[in-house]
Amino acid sequence: MTTTDADEPALTIDELAARAGVTVRTVRFYSSRGLLPPPVIGPRRVGHYGGDHLARLALIEEMQHQGMTLAAIERHLRQLPPDLSPHDLAVHRAVVASWAPESLETVSRRELGRRAGRPLTDEDVERLAAMDVVARAGEDAFRVDSGLLRLGVEMLDVPLSQETVLAARTTLIEHARAAAHELSGLLRDAVAERDTRDVKSLSAHMHPLVVQALLTTFQRSLREELREWVDTARAEDGAPGDRAPGDAPSA
């Protein structure tokens, strides 16, 4: 397999379709509508696709899963900055997925691998179960939350131990529940005197907005924390470029 840059593996159209869990025909259709950027043309005029194509396909499929029309999907993608990274696209997909109620399905091990877009080892399935993405429901049956499956599969490739991933998940759940409790209290007090139908309507409109706000705030806060961590490490190591303004270079 070739690469489009030093870090990102390049996929043929067949490999891209397999990883995304769609058909080659679907990839070509989306490309013809401008929903996917053109591939990088390599030797022998073979097109190669990368992580941004995979992330955009996942976002498109998620929007379709939520019942959005093709025209609505096109409008949504046109509003996104053209240089979004796969990570940024994954954040958008998480927001879209959050609009839908939790949906658990029971599937076979073979179907689980097909939906994951890649073969799953026994260890992979155990890690997904530990993250509450899947749960065994029989000899060859698993209950799976389709909205979480793609994110869970991506977590399998994160170079962290399972203990660290689970500890991070516990931390996120605790803080998310605390935020949800406080926000629901504020909203409950704000609509205490309103009709039940008004409360339901407000909840439906507020849900995606609150999720987007939480994701954006968390993303910015995490970026600031990581930048501070990296800057501190560089300063401790005496890395070049960390001199204070006005310091003279050493002879």
Contacts in CASP RR format, 6 or more apart in sequence:
PFRMAT RR
TARGET T0000
AUTHOR 0000-0000-0000
METHOD contacts of the structure
MODEL  1
MTTTDADEPALTIDELAARAGVTVRTVRFYSSRGLLPPPVIGPRRVGHYG
GDHLARLALIEEMQHQGMTLAAIERHLRQLPPDLSPHDLAVHRAVVASWA
PESLETVSRRELGRRAGRPLTDEDVERLAAMDVVARAGEDAFRVDSGLLR
LGVEMLDVPLSQETVLAARTTLIEHARAAAHELSGLLRDAVAERDTRDVK
SLSAHMHPLVVQALLTTFQRSLREELREWVDTARAEDGAPGDRAPGDAPS
A
1 9 0 8 1.000
1 10 0 8 1.000
1 11 0 8 1.000
1 15 0 8 1.000
2 10 0 8 1.000
2 42 0 8 1.000
2 43 0 8 1.000
2 48 0 8 1.000
3 9 0 8 1.000
3 10 0 8 1.000
4 10 0 8 1.000
4 40 0 8 1.000
4 48 0 8 1.000
4 50 0 8 1.000
8 50 0 8 1.000
8 51 0 8 1.000
9 50 0 8 1.000
10 40 0 8 1.000
10 48 0 8 1.000
10 49 0 8 1.000
10 50 0 8 1.000
11 19 0 8 1.000
11 48 0 8 1.000
11 49 0 8 1.000
11 50 0 8 1.000
11 53 0 8 1.000
11 54 0 8 1.000
12 46 0 8 1.000
12 47 0 8 1.000
12 48 0 8 1.000
12 49 0 8 1.000
13 24 0 8 1.000
13 27 0 8 1.000
13 28 0 8 1.000
13 39 0 8 1.000
13 47 0 8 1.000
13 49 0 8 1.000
14 24 0 8 1.000
15 49 0 8 1.000
16 27 0 8 1.000
16 49 0 8 1.000
16 50 0 8 1.000
16 53 0 8 1.000
16 54 0 8 1.000
16 57 0 8 1.000
17 23 0 8 1.000
17 24 0 8 1.000
17 26 0 8 1.000
17 27 0 8 1.000
18 117 0 8 1.000
18 118 0 8 1.000
19 54 0 8 1.000
19 117 0 8 1.000
19 118 0 8 1.000
20 27 0 8 1.000
20 54 0 8 1.000
20 57 0 8 1.000
20 58 0 8 1.000
20 61 0 8 1.000
20 117 0 8 1.000
21 61 0 8 1.000
21 114 0 8 1.000
21 115 0 8 1.000
21 117 0 8 1.000
22 57 0 8 1.000
22 61 0 8 1.000
27 36 0 8 1.000
27 57 0 8 1.000
30 36 0 8 1.000
30 57 0 8 1.000
30 60 0 8 1.000
31 38 0 8 1.000
33 70 0 8 1.000
33 74 0 8 1.000
34 74 0 8 1.000
35 56 0 8 1.000
35 60 0 8 1.000
35 73 0 8 1.000
35 74 0 8 1.000
35 77 0 8 1.000
36 53 0 8 1.000
36 56 0 8 1.000
36 57 0 8 1.000
37 52 0 8 1.000
37 53 0 8 1.000
37 56 0 8 1.000
37 82 0 8 1.000
39 47 0 8 1.000
39 48 0 8 1.000
39 49 0 8 1.000
39 53 0 8 1.000
40 47 0 8 1.000
40 48 0 8 1.000
40 49 0 8 1.000
41 47 0 8 1.000
41 48 0 8 1.000
42 48 0 8 1.000
51 86 0 8 1.000
52 84 0 8 1.000
52 85 0 8 1.000
52 86 0 8 1.000
52 89 0 8 1.000
54 86 0 8 1.000
55 86 0 8 1.000
55 87 0 8 1.000
55 89 0 8 1.000
55 90 0 8 1.000
55 93 0 8 1.000
56 77 0 8 1.000
56 89 0 8 1.000
58 89 0 8 1.000
58 90 0 8 1.000
58 93 0 8 1.000
58 150 0 8 1.000
59 77 0 8 1.000
59 89 0 8 1.000
59 92 0 8 1.000
59 93 0 8 1.000
59 96 0 8 1.000
60 73 0 8 1.000
60 77 0 8 1.000
62 93 0 8 1.000
62 96 0 8 1.000
62 97 0 8 1.000
62 147 0 8 1.000
62 150 0 8 1.000
63 72 0 8 1.000
63 73 0 8 1.000
63 76 0 8 1.000
63 96 0 8 1.000
64 73 0 8 1.000
65 100 0 8 1.000
65 146 0 8 1.000
65 147 0 8 1.000
66 96 0 8 1.000
66 97 0 8 1.000
66 99 0 8 1.000
66 100 0 8 1.000
68 76 0 8 1.000
80 89 0 8 1.000
80 92 0 8 1.000
84 92 0 8 1.000
90 151 0 8 1.000
90 154 0 8 1.000
91 215 0 8 1.000
91 219 0 8 1.000
93 150 0 8 1.000
94 151 0 8 1.000
94 215 0 8 1.000
95 208 0 8 1.000
95 211 0 8 1.000
95 212 0 8 1.000
95 215 0 8 1.000
97 147 0 8 1.000
97 148 0 8 1.000
98 207 0 8 1.000
98 208 0 8 1.000
98 211 0 8 1.000
99 207 0 8 1.000
99 208 0 8 1.000
99 211 0 8 1.000
100 147 0 8 1.000
102 145 0 8 1.000
103 145 0 8 1.000
103 146 0 8 1.000
103 147 0 8 1.000
104 143 0 8 1.000
104 144 0 8 1.000
104 145 0 8 1.000
105 143 0 8 1.000
105 144 0 8 1.000
105 146 0 8 1.000
106 137 0 8 1.000
106 141 0 8 1.000
106 142 0 8 1.000
106 143 0 8 1.000
106 144 0 8 1.000
107 115 0 8 1.000
107 141 0 8 1.000
107 142 0 8 1.000
107 144 0 8 1.000
108 140 0 8 1.000
108 141 0 8 1.000
108 142 0 8 1.000
109 120 0 8 1.000
109 125 0 8 1.000
109 140 0 8 1.000
109 142 0 8 1.000
112 120 0 8 1.000
112 125 0 8 1.000
112 134 0 8 1.000
112 142 0 8 1.000
112 144 0 8 1.000
113 119 0 8 1.000
113 120 0 8 1.000
115 144 0 8 1.000
115 146 0 8 1.000
115 149 0 8 1.000
116 149 0 8 1.000
116 150 0 8 1.000
116 153 0 8 1.000
117 153 0 8 1.000
118 153 0 8 1.000
120 128 0 8 1.000
124 156 0 8 1.000
125 134 0 8 1.000
125 142 0 8 1.000
127 155 0 8 1.000
127 156 0 8 1.000
127 162 0 8 1.000
127 165 0 8 1.000
128 134 0 8 1.000
128 149 0 8 1.000
128 152 0 8 1.000
128 153 0 8 1.000
128 156 0 8 1.000
129 135 0 8 1.000
129 136 0 8 1.000
130 162 0 8 1.000
130 166 0 8 1.000
131 148 0 8 1.000
131 152 0 8 1.000
131 155 0 8 1.000
131 165 0 8 1.000
131 166 0 8 1.000
131 169 0 8 1.000
132 145 0 8 1.000
132 148 0 8 1.000
133 144 0 8 1.000
133 145 0 8 1.000
133 148 0 8 1.000
133 149 0 8 1.000
133 151 0 8 1.000
133 152 0 8 1.000
134 142 0 8 1.000
134 143 0 8 1.000
134 144 0 8 1.000
134 145 0 8 1.000
134 149 0 8 1.000
135 142 0 8 1.000
135 143 0 8 1.000
135 144 0 8 1.000
136 142 0 8 1.000
136 143 0 8 1.000
137 143 0 8 1.000
155 165 0 8 1.000
158 165 0 8 1.000
160 168 0 8 1.000
176 214 0 8 1.000
179 214 0 8 1.000
183 210 0 8 1.000
187 202 0 8 1.000
187 203 0 8 1.000
187 206 0 8 1.000
191 198 0 8 1.000
191 199 0 8 1.000
191 202 0 8 1.000
194 202 0 8 1.000
231 242 0 8 1.000
234 241 0 8 1.000
234 242 0 8 1.000
235 242 0 8 1.000
243 249 0 8 1.000
END
